[in-house]
Amino acid sequence: MSGSSNIDNTTTSAEVPAIITFNPAAQLPLKLTSTNFASWRSQLDTLLMGLDLFGYMDGTTIAPPRTISIGSAEMPNSQYQHWFRQDKLILPALRCSISESIYYFVSAASTSRDAWLILEKLYASNAQSRVIHLKGKLAKTSKGDRDILTFVNDLKSTAEELALIGKPVSDLDLVVYCLRGLGEEYAAFAAAIRARGPGLCLEDLVDSLVEYEADLNAQVRQSVPAAFYSQGRSSFSGGGGASSRGGSPTSRSPCGFPSQRASSPRPAATAQRALGPPATNLHYGPPPAVSSPRRPTVICQFCERPGHSVRQCFRLFPQARQAQDHHTAATRASTSSPWLLDSAASHHVTSELGNLSLYSDYTGPDEILVGDGTGLQITHIGSTTLHNSSSYFHLDDVLCAPAIKRKLISVAKLCRTNPISVEFFDDCFVVKDLRTGASLLKGANNGDVYELPGDVEPFVLLS
């Protein structure tokens, strides 16, 4: 950087630019660490380019000669003095934006260019491992308990770091990473999105996810089951009483509620046949201390049918219906036994979580007891939507008891949750639309047990 040069008086008398000072704490708030070189470099580059000082870092603004010759005399070069002073302000600003663990690497640098070359060499050796780390982080990032926007911003932040080190992530890849990290409760949504094919950008996906998240949150807030108000333990038996043939239209439920039956010429099959042994009774234990309202029916805004939201609508996403059908066929072996309708049951009951689309752990004291006094543990409570090729029926507050023999549907709860009526006959039952009277579903009486047709399956979340 030393030397002399012959320049004319015009050059020596040229106006010297003003020295630019820095406020590192305000202008360079992000300190360099072992993992954020790309982000820190972007911050520094932006500042120096804005001040027209980036040449000091990349070497394009070289040091002028120290002295100049005027006639036979050697004079100090004011251009060099300006360069030297400006560089001595850039160097400490750079050092102030470096964390203590890295500071000693550049402590001996005499110019900002020297410090920059040291940092580039230091981080270049770590570049490949950094790319591997960031791509692995993208693949493993999941939503967990965070909201959608926080989850997506985490993905974007990692993608931006990759872009800064020359490894940009495509929008399609971000969509794939986003769908992969959503979790089980978004599996139905993810299946519908995948079935739509290409053309979806991340921003559109995020907008839809935020709406879907709001729907899920609303359902979760409203899905706490109604408390049991029974005084002691009540029971119903298949051999007589509320669910026997010819009984009165109003029965006493296992939880102590009056349970209103759907209108029918003949009452439904008995609970004892649904549960297995002839003497089986269904009981519930002591009531919880707190009650909460029953969840209202979900109405699809697209097809105006109950039991699902617009983002679960098979009419809007027919490809998702095909994906669901394939999943159902693959799992039919474990869920092939038909659902049974019972006009005396106060709750829907299943033995398999695979029949539920949304569920949570059940921590209450209640249990299902059979006639010999054996208690059947209730492990979960949730909801599901049964469907066939043309109809949907939503089931709220479904109890999961792994030891139960058959899957039960409470006729009273079914009619309260869906705008339908159920009529029972000697050999069959018919489910009708309450508004139009149109027949939606017909099932058979199989050994005095009313079974839903085999094509009625739960709309479960895809894994």
C-alpha positions as CSV (number, residue, x, y, z in Angstrom):
1,M,0.0,0.0,0.0
2,S,3.1,2.3,0.0
3,G,4.7,4.0,-3.0
4,S,4.6,7.3,-4.9
5,S,2.9,8.5,-8.1
6,N,3.2,11.4,-10.4
7,I,-0.2,13.1,-10.7
8,D,-1.1,16.6,-11.9
9,N,-2.3,19.4,-9.7
10,T,-5.8,18.8,-10.8
11,T,-5.8,15.4,-9.2
12,T,-4.1,16.5,-6.0
13,S,-6.5,19.4,-5.6
14,A,-9.6,17.3,-6.2
15,E,-12.1,17.5,-3.5
16,V,-11.7,14.6,-1.0
17,P,-15.1,12.9,0.0
18,A,-16.3,13.1,3.5
19,I,-15.5,10.4,5.9
20,I,-18.5,8.2,6.8
21,T,-18.9,7.1,10.4
22,F,-20.8,4.1,11.7
23,N,-23.1,3.2,14.6
24,P,-22.6,-0.6,14.7
25,A,-25.1,-1.3,17.4
26,A,-27.9,0.2,15.3
27,Q,-26.7,-0.5,11.8
28,L,-25.3,-4.1,12.4
29,P,-27.6,-5.5,15.2
30,L,-27.0,-9.2,14.2
31,K,-23.7,-10.4,15.6
32,L,-21.7,-13.1,13.7
33,T,-21.8,-16.5,15.3
34,S,-20.7,-20.0,14.1
35,T,-24.0,-20.7,12.4
36,N,-25.3,-17.4,10.9
37,F,-22.6,-16.3,8.5
38,A,-25.0,-16.0,5.5
39,S,-27.5,-13.8,7.4
40,W,-24.7,-11.7,8.9
41,R,-23.0,-11.2,5.6
42,S,-26.3,-10.1,4.0
43,Q,-26.7,-7.5,6.7
44,L,-23.1,-6.2,6.2
45,D,-23.3,-6.2,2.4
46,T,-26.5,-4.2,2.5
47,L,-25.0,-1.5,4.7
48,L,-21.7,-1.1,2.9
49,M,-23.4,-1.1,-0.6
50,G,-25.8,1.5,0.6
51,L,-22.9,3.7,1.8
52,D,-20.9,3.0,-1.4
53,L,-18.1,1.4,0.7
54,F,-18.4,-2.2,-0.4
55,G,-15.2,-1.9,-2.5
56,Y,-13.2,-1.7,0.8
57,M,-14.3,-5.3,1.5
58,D,-14.2,-6.9,-1.9
59,G,-10.8,-5.3,-2.8
60,T,-12.1,-3.1,-5.7
61,T,-11.4,0.1,-3.7
62,I,-7.6,-0.3,-3.4
63,A,-5.3,1.9,-1.4
64,P,-3.9,4.9,-3.3
65,P,-0.2,5.7,-3.1
66,R,0.9,7.2,0.2
67,T,2.7,10.2,-1.5
68,I,2.6,12.0,-4.7
69,S,5.3,14.0,-6.6
70,I,4.8,17.7,-7.2
71,G,7.7,18.9,-9.2
72,S,10.7,17.6,-7.3
73,A,8.9,17.4,-4.0
74,E,7.2,14.4,-2.4
75,M,3.9,15.3,-0.8
76,P,1.4,13.3,1.3
77,N,-1.5,12.0,-0.9
78,S,-4.8,13.3,0.5
79,Q,-6.6,10.4,-1.3
80,Y,-4.6,7.9,0.6
81,Q,-5.3,9.7,3.9
82,H,-9.0,9.5,3.1
83,W,-8.8,5.8,2.2
84,F,-6.8,5.0,5.3
85,R,-9.2,6.9,7.7
86,Q,-12.3,5.4,6.1
87,D,-10.9,1.8,6.3
88,K,-10.0,2.4,10.0
89,L,-13.7,3.1,10.6
90,I,-15.0,0.1,8.7
91,L,-12.7,-2.4,10.4
92,P,-13.9,-1.7,14.0
93,A,-17.5,-1.6,12.8
94,L,-17.0,-5.1,11.4
95,R,-15.3,-6.3,14.6
96,C,-18.1,-4.9,16.7
97,S,-20.6,-7.1,14.8
98,I,-18.7,-10.3,15.6
99,S,-19.3,-12.5,18.6
100,E,-16.6,-12.9,21.2
101,S,-15.9,-16.5,20.2
102,I,-14.9,-15.4,16.7
103,Y,-13.4,-12.0,17.4
104,Y,-9.8,-13.4,18.0
105,F,-9.7,-14.7,14.4
106,V,-9.8,-11.1,13.0
107,S,-8.1,-9.3,15.9
108,A,-4.7,-9.2,14.0
109,A,-6.2,-7.9,10.7
110,S,-4.8,-4.5,9.7
111,T,-7.5,-3.7,7.1
112,S,-11.1,-4.4,6.6
113,R,-10.2,-6.4,3.5
114,D,-7.8,-8.6,5.5
115,A,-10.5,-9.3,8.1
116,W,-13.0,-10.1,5.4
117,L,-10.7,-12.6,3.7
118,I,-10.1,-14.4,7.0
119,L,-13.8,-14.7,7.6
120,E,-14.5,-16.0,4.1
121,K,-11.8,-18.6,4.4
122,L,-13.0,-19.6,7.9
123,Y,-16.6,-20.1,6.9
124,A,-15.9,-21.5,3.4
125,S,-14.5,-24.7,5.0
126,N,-17.8,-25.1,6.9
127,A,-20.1,-24.4,3.9
128,Q,-20.8,-27.9,2.8
129,S,-21.6,-29.2,6.3
130,R,-23.8,-26.1,6.8
131,V,-25.8,-27.0,3.7
132,I,-26.3,-30.5,4.9
133,H,-27.4,-29.3,8.3
134,L,-29.9,-26.8,6.9
135,K,-31.4,-29.3,4.5
136,G,-31.7,-31.8,7.3
137,K,-33.4,-29.2,9.4
138,L,-35.9,-28.5,6.7
139,A,-36.8,-32.2,6.4
140,K,-37.2,-32.5,10.2
141,T,-39.1,-29.3,11.0
142,S,-42.6,-30.1,12.2
143,K,-45.5,-27.9,13.4
144,G,-45.8,-29.5,16.8
145,D,-47.7,-27.3,19.2
146,R,-46.9,-24.1,17.3
147,D,-49.4,-22.2,15.2
148,I,-49.3,-22.4,11.4
149,L,-47.6,-19.0,10.8
150,T,-44.8,-19.7,13.3
151,F,-44.2,-23.1,11.7
152,V,-44.1,-21.7,8.2
153,N,-41.9,-18.8,9.2
154,D,-39.4,-21.3,10.6
155,L,-39.3,-23.1,7.3
156,K,-38.9,-19.9,5.4
157,S,-36.0,-18.8,7.7
158,T,-34.1,-22.0,7.0
159,A,-34.8,-21.7,3.3
160,E,-33.5,-18.1,3.3
161,E,-30.3,-19.2,4.9
162,L,-29.8,-21.8,2.2
163,A,-30.5,-19.2,-0.5
164,L,-27.9,-16.9,1.1
165,I,-25.2,-19.6,0.7
166,G,-26.1,-20.3,-2.9
167,K,-28.5,-23.2,-2.3
168,P,-32.0,-21.8,-2.9
169,V,-35.0,-24.0,-2.1
170,S,-37.8,-24.1,-4.7
171,D,-41.3,-23.1,-3.8
172,L,-42.5,-26.6,-4.6
173,D,-40.0,-28.1,-2.2
174,L,-41.2,-25.7,0.5
175,V,-44.7,-26.9,-0.1
176,V,-43.6,-30.5,0.3
177,Y,-41.7,-29.8,3.5
178,C,-44.7,-27.9,4.8
179,L,-47.2,-30.7,4.2
180,R,-44.7,-33.2,5.6
181,G,-44.4,-31.4,8.9
182,L,-48.0,-30.6,9.6
183,G,-48.8,-33.7,11.7
184,E,-51.6,-36.1,11.9
185,E,-54.5,-33.7,12.5
186,Y,-53.8,-32.1,9.1
187,A,-53.4,-35.4,7.2
188,A,-56.8,-35.1,5.5
189,F,-56.0,-31.6,4.4
190,A,-52.6,-32.7,3.1
191,A,-54.2,-35.6,1.1
192,A,-56.6,-33.2,-0.6
193,I,-53.7,-30.8,-1.5
194,R,-51.5,-33.6,-2.9
195,A,-54.5,-34.9,-4.9
196,R,-54.8,-31.5,-6.6
197,G,-51.5,-31.9,-8.4
198,P,-49.0,-29.2,-9.3
199,G,-49.6,-25.4,-9.4
200,L,-50.0,-24.6,-5.7
201,C,-47.6,-22.0,-4.4
202,L,-46.6,-21.7,-0.7
203,E,-48.4,-18.5,-0.1
204,D,-51.7,-20.0,-1.3
205,L,-51.1,-23.1,0.8
206,V,-50.5,-20.9,3.9
207,D,-53.7,-19.0,3.4
208,S,-55.7,-22.3,3.2
209,L,-53.8,-23.7,6.2
210,V,-54.6,-20.7,8.4
211,E,-58.3,-21.1,7.6
212,Y,-58.1,-24.8,8.3
213,E,-56.3,-24.2,11.5
214,A,-59.1,-21.8,12.6
215,D,-61.7,-24.5,11.8
216,L,-59.8,-27.1,13.9
217,N,-59.4,-24.8,16.8
218,A,-63.1,-24.0,16.8
219,Q,-63.9,-27.7,16.8
220,V,-61.5,-28.5,19.6
221,R,-62.9,-25.7,21.8
222,Q,-66.4,-27.0,21.2
223,S,-65.6,-30.7,21.5
224,V,-65.5,-31.2,25.3
225,P,-68.1,-33.8,26.0
226,A,-71.2,-33.1,28.1
227,A,-70.9,-34.2,31.7
228,F,-72.8,-37.1,33.1
229,Y,-75.4,-36.1,35.6
230,S,-76.4,-39.5,36.8
231,Q,-77.1,-40.1,40.4
232,G,-75.2,-43.3,41.1
233,R,-75.1,-45.8,38.3
234,S,-78.0,-46.4,35.9
235,S,-78.1,-49.1,33.3
236,F,-79.9,-50.3,30.3
237,S,-80.5,-53.9,29.3
238,G,-81.2,-55.6,26.0
239,G,-83.8,-57.9,27.5
240,G,-86.3,-55.2,28.4
241,G,-86.9,-51.7,29.6
242,A,-85.9,-48.9,27.4
243,S,-84.5,-50.8,24.5
244,S,-86.9,-53.8,24.5
245,R,-89.5,-54.2,21.8
246,G,-92.7,-52.3,22.6
247,G,-91.1,-50.0,25.2
248,S,-92.1,-46.5,25.8
249,P,-90.8,-43.8,23.5
250,T,-88.7,-42.1,26.2
251,S,-86.0,-44.2,27.9
252,R,-83.6,-43.6,30.7
253,S,-80.0,-43.4,29.4
254,P,-77.0,-45.0,31.1
255,C,-75.9,-41.6,32.2
256,G,-79.2,-40.7,33.8
257,F,-80.5,-38.5,31.0
258,P,-84.0,-39.0,29.5
259,S,-83.1,-40.3,26.0
260,Q,-85.7,-39.5,23.3
261,R,-85.9,-42.1,20.6
262,A,-86.2,-41.5,16.9
263,S,-89.7,-42.3,15.6
264,S,-90.0,-45.8,14.4
265,P,-92.6,-48.6,14.0
266,R,-90.3,-51.0,15.9
267,P,-87.6,-50.1,18.4
268,A,-83.9,-50.6,17.7
269,A,-81.8,-53.7,18.5
270,T,-80.7,-54.1,22.1
271,A,-77.4,-53.0,23.5
272,Q,-76.7,-56.5,25.0
273,R,-76.6,-58.0,21.5
274,A,-74.2,-55.3,20.4
275,L,-71.9,-55.8,23.3
276,G,-71.7,-59.6,23.2
277,P,-72.9,-61.8,26.1
278,P,-76.7,-62.1,26.6
279,A,-76.7,-60.6,30.1
280,T,-74.5,-57.6,29.2
281,N,-75.5,-54.2,30.6
282,L,-73.9,-50.9,29.8
283,H,-73.1,-48.6,32.8
284,Y,-71.3,-45.4,33.5
285,G,-69.6,-44.6,36.7
286,P,-69.6,-41.5,38.9
287,P,-70.2,-38.2,37.1
288,P,-67.4,-35.6,36.5
289,A,-67.8,-32.4,38.4
290,V,-67.9,-30.0,35.4
291,S,-70.1,-29.8,32.4
292,S,-69.8,-28.2,29.0
293,P,-72.1,-27.7,26.1
294,R,-72.5,-30.2,23.3
295,R,-70.6,-29.4,20.1
296,P,-72.8,-27.9,17.4
297,T,-73.0,-29.6,14.0
298,V,-70.4,-28.7,11.5
299,I,-72.0,-27.6,8.2
300,C,-69.9,-27.6,4.9
301,Q,-70.2,-24.2,3.3
302,F,-69.7,-25.8,-0.2
303,C,-72.2,-28.7,-0.3
304,E,-74.2,-27.6,2.7
305,R,-74.1,-31.1,4.2
306,P,-73.4,-31.7,7.9
307,G,-70.5,-33.5,9.4
308,H,-67.5,-31.9,7.7
309,S,-65.9,-28.6,6.9
310,V,-65.3,-27.2,3.4
311,R,-61.7,-28.5,3.5
312,Q,-62.9,-32.0,4.1
313,C,-65.5,-31.9,1.3
314,F,-65.2,-34.8,-1.1
315,R,-67.3,-32.9,-3.6
316,L,-64.8,-30.0,-3.7
317,F,-61.8,-32.4,-3.7
318,P,-62.9,-35.5,-5.5
319,Q,-59.3,-36.7,-5.8
320,A,-59.1,-36.7,-2.0
321,R,-62.1,-39.0,-1.9
322,Q,-60.2,-41.5,-4.1
323,A,-57.2,-41.3,-1.8
324,Q,-59.5,-41.9,1.2
325,D,-61.1,-44.9,-0.6
326,H,-57.7,-46.4,-1.2
327,H,-56.8,-45.9,2.5
328,T,-60.1,-47.4,3.6
329,A,-59.6,-50.4,1.4
330,A,-56.1,-51.0,2.9
331,T,-57.4,-50.8,6.5
332,R,-60.8,-52.5,6.0
333,A,-59.6,-55.7,7.6
334,S,-59.3,-54.0,11.0
335,T,-62.5,-51.9,10.8
336,S,-64.7,-54.2,8.7
337,S,-67.3,-55.0,11.4
338,P,-70.4,-52.8,10.7
339,W,-71.7,-50.1,13.0
340,L,-74.8,-51.0,15.0
341,L,-77.7,-48.6,15.6
342,D,-79.2,-48.6,19.1
343,S,-82.0,-46.4,20.2
344,A,-81.3,-47.0,23.9
345,A,-77.6,-46.1,23.9
346,S,-76.7,-42.6,25.1
347,H,-73.3,-42.5,23.5
348,H,-71.5,-43.7,20.4
349,V,-68.8,-46.4,21.2
350,T,-66.0,-47.9,19.3
351,S,-63.0,-50.1,20.1
352,E,-60.5,-48.6,17.6
353,L,-58.9,-45.2,17.3
354,G,-58.8,-45.8,13.6
355,N,-62.5,-45.0,13.5
356,L,-62.0,-41.5,14.8
357,S,-60.8,-38.5,12.8
358,L,-60.3,-36.3,15.8
359,Y,-59.7,-37.5,19.3
360,S,-58.0,-36.8,22.7
361,D,-57.1,-38.8,25.7
362,Y,-60.0,-39.5,28.1
363,T,-58.9,-38.8,31.7
364,G,-62.3,-39.0,33.5
365,P,-63.3,-41.6,36.1
366,D,-66.1,-43.2,34.0
367,E,-66.0,-46.7,32.5
368,I,-68.2,-49.1,30.7
369,L,-69.3,-52.1,32.8
370,V,-70.6,-55.4,31.4
371,G,-73.2,-57.5,33.2
372,D,-70.6,-59.6,35.2
373,G,-69.2,-56.4,36.7
374,T,-66.1,-56.3,34.5
375,G,-65.1,-52.7,33.7
376,L,-64.2,-51.6,30.2
377,Q,-61.8,-48.8,30.2
378,I,-62.5,-45.6,28.2
379,T,-59.2,-44.5,26.7
380,H,-60.2,-41.7,24.3
381,I,-63.0,-39.5,23.2
382,G,-63.4,-38.0,19.8
383,S,-65.5,-37.5,16.7
384,T,-65.7,-39.0,13.2
385,T,-67.8,-38.7,10.0
386,L,-69.3,-41.8,8.5
387,H,-69.9,-41.6,4.7
388,N,-70.8,-43.6,1.7
389,S,-70.9,-42.5,-1.9
390,S,-73.6,-39.9,-1.4
391,S,-74.2,-39.1,2.3
392,Y,-72.3,-38.0,5.4
393,F,-73.2,-38.5,9.1
394,H,-71.2,-36.8,11.9
395,L,-70.7,-38.5,15.2
396,D,-69.8,-36.4,18.2
397,D,-68.4,-37.5,21.6
398,V,-67.5,-41.0,20.4
399,L,-66.1,-43.1,23.3
400,C,-63.2,-45.4,22.6
401,A,-63.2,-48.6,24.7
402,P,-60.7,-51.1,23.3
403,A,-62.5,-54.1,24.9
404,I,-65.9,-53.4,23.5
405,K,-67.2,-56.1,21.1
406,R,-69.0,-54.0,18.5
407,K,-69.3,-50.4,17.4
408,L,-72.4,-48.7,18.6
409,I,-74.3,-45.6,17.3
410,S,-76.7,-43.8,19.6
411,V,-79.7,-43.1,17.5
412,A,-80.7,-40.1,19.8
413,K,-77.2,-38.5,19.4
414,L,-77.1,-39.3,15.7
415,C,-80.4,-37.5,15.1
416,R,-79.4,-34.5,17.3
417,T,-76.1,-34.0,15.5
418,N,-77.5,-34.5,11.9
419,P,-80.7,-33.3,10.3
420,I,-82.1,-36.8,9.8
421,S,-84.8,-39.2,11.1
422,V,-84.5,-43.0,11.5
423,E,-87.3,-45.4,10.9
424,F,-87.0,-49.1,12.0
425,F,-88.9,-52.0,10.5
426,D,-88.8,-55.8,11.0
427,D,-86.2,-56.4,8.4
428,C,-84.5,-53.0,8.0
429,F,-84.1,-49.4,9.0
430,V,-84.1,-46.3,6.8
431,V,-82.3,-43.0,7.5
432,K,-84.1,-40.0,5.9
433,D,-83.3,-36.3,5.3
434,L,-85.3,-34.4,7.9
435,R,-86.0,-31.5,5.5
436,T,-86.9,-33.4,2.3
437,G,-87.9,-36.8,3.5
438,A,-85.5,-38.3,0.9
439,S,-84.0,-41.7,1.8
440,L,-80.3,-41.3,2.5
441,L,-79.4,-44.8,3.8
442,K,-80.9,-48.2,4.3
443,G,-79.6,-51.0,6.5
444,A,-80.6,-54.5,7.4
445,N,-81.8,-56.3,10.5
446,N,-79.2,-59.0,10.9
447,G,-80.2,-61.4,13.8
448,D,-82.3,-58.7,15.5
449,V,-79.3,-56.3,15.3
450,Y,-79.6,-53.2,13.0
451,E,-76.4,-52.9,11.0
452,L,-75.2,-50.1,8.8
453,P,-74.3,-51.2,5.3
454,G,-70.8,-52.3,4.6
455,D,-70.0,-49.3,2.4
456,V,-70.5,-46.8,5.2
457,E,-67.0,-46.1,6.5
458,P,-65.4,-43.5,8.8
459,F,-63.7,-40.5,7.2
460,V,-60.4,-41.0,9.0
461,L,-57.2,-39.0,8.8
462,L,-54.6,-40.3,6.4
463,S,-51.2,-41.1,7.8
